[in-house]
Amino acid sequence: MNQQLGKRFVKLIFGLKQSLSRGHRELITAASVAVCVLLLHSIGLLQSLELAALDQFFRLRPNEPPEERITIVMIDEVSLNEVGSWPIPDAKIAQLLQKLNLHKPRAIGLDIYRNLPVEFGNQELHNAYKSMPNLIGIQLLANDKNVSVSPPQGLAQDQVGFNNVLYDLDGKVRRSLLYWHVKSQVHESFALKLALLYLKPEGITPTKAKNNPKYLQLGKAAFTRFEANDGAYVGADARGYQILSNFPKPKCQSSSGEFCSFRQVSMRDVLADKVKENLIKDRIILIGSTAASLQDFVFIPYSSSLMGTAKPVPGIQLQAYFISELISAALQGRPLLKVWPDLVEDLWIFIWSYLGTVMTWRIRHATKSLFSILVACFVLTLSAYLAFLYGWWIPLIPSLFSFCSSAIWITSRIAHMQEEWKRSKEFLHHVINTIPDPIFVKNERHQWIVLNEAYCQFIGYPNKLLIEKSDYDFFPEHEADVFRQQDDLVFRTQQPQEHEEEFTNADGQTHQIATKRSLHKDSAGNFFLVGVIRDITQRKLMEEQLKRTAAELYRSNNELKLKEDHLRYLAYHDPLTGLSNRKFFAEQLYESLHWAQHNNLLLGLLFIDLDGFKQVNDTLGHETGDRLLMTIARRLSNSLRVSDTVSRLGGDEFTVILRAIPNVQIAAKIAAKILASISKPIVLDGYVIRVSASIGISVYPYNSQDSETLMKQADAAMYRAKHLGKNRYEFA
């Protein structure tokens, strides 16, 4: 979050106020409130409240299964009293480490500073260090105050992790460090080193995350690096590799299910061999102080409560939380705490600001609005809590603040508008009663609020009966639908509209009217729709008469055109076969030759005469001959391209115009196809009839360039085909 984001929102609001219409009042209000909330958020005024809300989510989360991988060895007051001194002598520490190591823990974390020798037993401790590669000690890296603590003497550098803790402004710890760079040297945290030791037998080692190589991938988890303005934080210290800690909440080992963090045993019991082996074997053993006198305590989200004093937890327990989170995320994919990008958070806050505005504006009832606001706040809180359970920290306090602020803003706006509304109604009623035309005034809910006497007389109902009612209460539904549609158009466009309508009055008489609607606004922003009516019933009757006369003329003209088209069809088509006749053929041949000449293309002409048709006519009769010709006509049409024209010249003579053929072989192929089609048997009245055809072919421009000569040459070629044996084609 930054100041520039707020400035961009302010510019956006000014632009909206200048360009958006009345229908976007909610959007303008919501954006204005969201800008203010985002500005407060960007300077950190909401940070403490948001962090407190996050703490309550931690406390409300369900208990998780008991943590069986970590055991804390407490250096409590009883153990200190028995040792008798602090720091604890090296001999005691060496003895403690050796007893623990006998039970083969997977890793041991020594969370006490041992940068200086504490007599006696210094050599014994060094020997213990060397014999325990699974031991991790601590050091304190230099912080802002230049305070640092060196690692334990005698412990290898790769067996040391830093235990620096990050504190928020309220003194609580909500983040953990994984890496820290000092003078170009990378240091691993105490918790990370122990987690890696535990995960090593599982084959899990640190790698670069696939989705972002800058992030750490550990098993099933990619650890998103904390940024200075993540979540509720504003300008936080983001040095090193930090993550937001999603603190586990393991329940007790007992059946009570009470929250009690991790398994703990005392140092005294370990030295006295009173600790069971299963509490140490294959676990991470953390050794640290829990004694109140040593003051090694921190506050975490579980420390706070709605009522009562916050209770800190020992530093060793904080490290246990960090380790448990790392291991669970790597092995089981336990959700890590993530945040939305700034833009998504801003959009979320704006959405709730908009919901607060819309909800209050649409309801406009004090009790219902209050109940709706409470329900919405509960839904928002529940949504944020459920998202938290799945590892997402989404803005709660800014969203609640923007939602409630928008609702309060709109509530005050509504109160002001209602007062102005009353004044405007009185003024309008006084003005429109002086006008003789029927006039109505509606509110945004489409109810009549002011009517003049002329309107009431026109529709036949008294004023008292009509006020605060709608069109649907008095007019037929289809008429009321039209009125509502036109009203909505004016409210939406804010432009005057004039529309012709019809309505039925109280006596059942239907009138044709022209209504001019316009929108007016008072000083509070209330909108009124004013409609002025003119009775146009007589004019519409005259128009209908003119329309009927015009329709009759149109029908007469249409009939004449149909007759003309029919006569034209008869003039150009053969009445028996439906093919084009000799006249149409001559015109088409002339036009086709002209087109071929203009485009430098070939044109083929086929002259077809049936073989044996006279015998069919003589033996089976003219009716059968006519049906035979109709069948041949269909076969010819099916054998040709769409661009070709087939015509019947008369009797059993047909012609075909082949347009735009690439070569004479195409004409030959089509002629062969026609011969094959015609020669197929035809069954008519139980008789199987077989006929064939002789075809003469002439081609433009090879044979001639005029239609008459082409026709003669095709005819001559046809006769040559007949003399050469029929059922064949010949070229001119």
LINDARA-V258945 format. One record per helix or strand of 3 or more residues. SS is the DSSP state (H for helix, E for strand). FROM is the first residue (numbers start at 1). TO is the last residue. Records with the same first field share a line. If there is no record, write none. Layout:
SS = FROM-TO + FROM-TO
This chain:
H = 3-19 + 22-42 + 47-60 + 77-83 + 90-102 + 122-131 + 157-159 + 190-200 + 267-271 + 277-279 + 292-294 + 301-303 + 315-332 + 342-363 + 366-389 + 397-432 + 453-459 + 463-466 + 471-473 + 477-493 + 537-572 + 582-599 + 613-620 + 622-638 + 664-678 + 707-723
E = 70-75 + 107-110 + 135-140 + 160-162 + 175-182 + 185-189 + 216-218 + 221-223 + 241-244 + 263-266 + 284-289 + 297-300 + 439-442 + 448-451 + 497-504 + 510-521 + 527-535 + 602-611 + 645-650 + 653-661 + 682-684 + 687-689 + 692-700 + 728-731
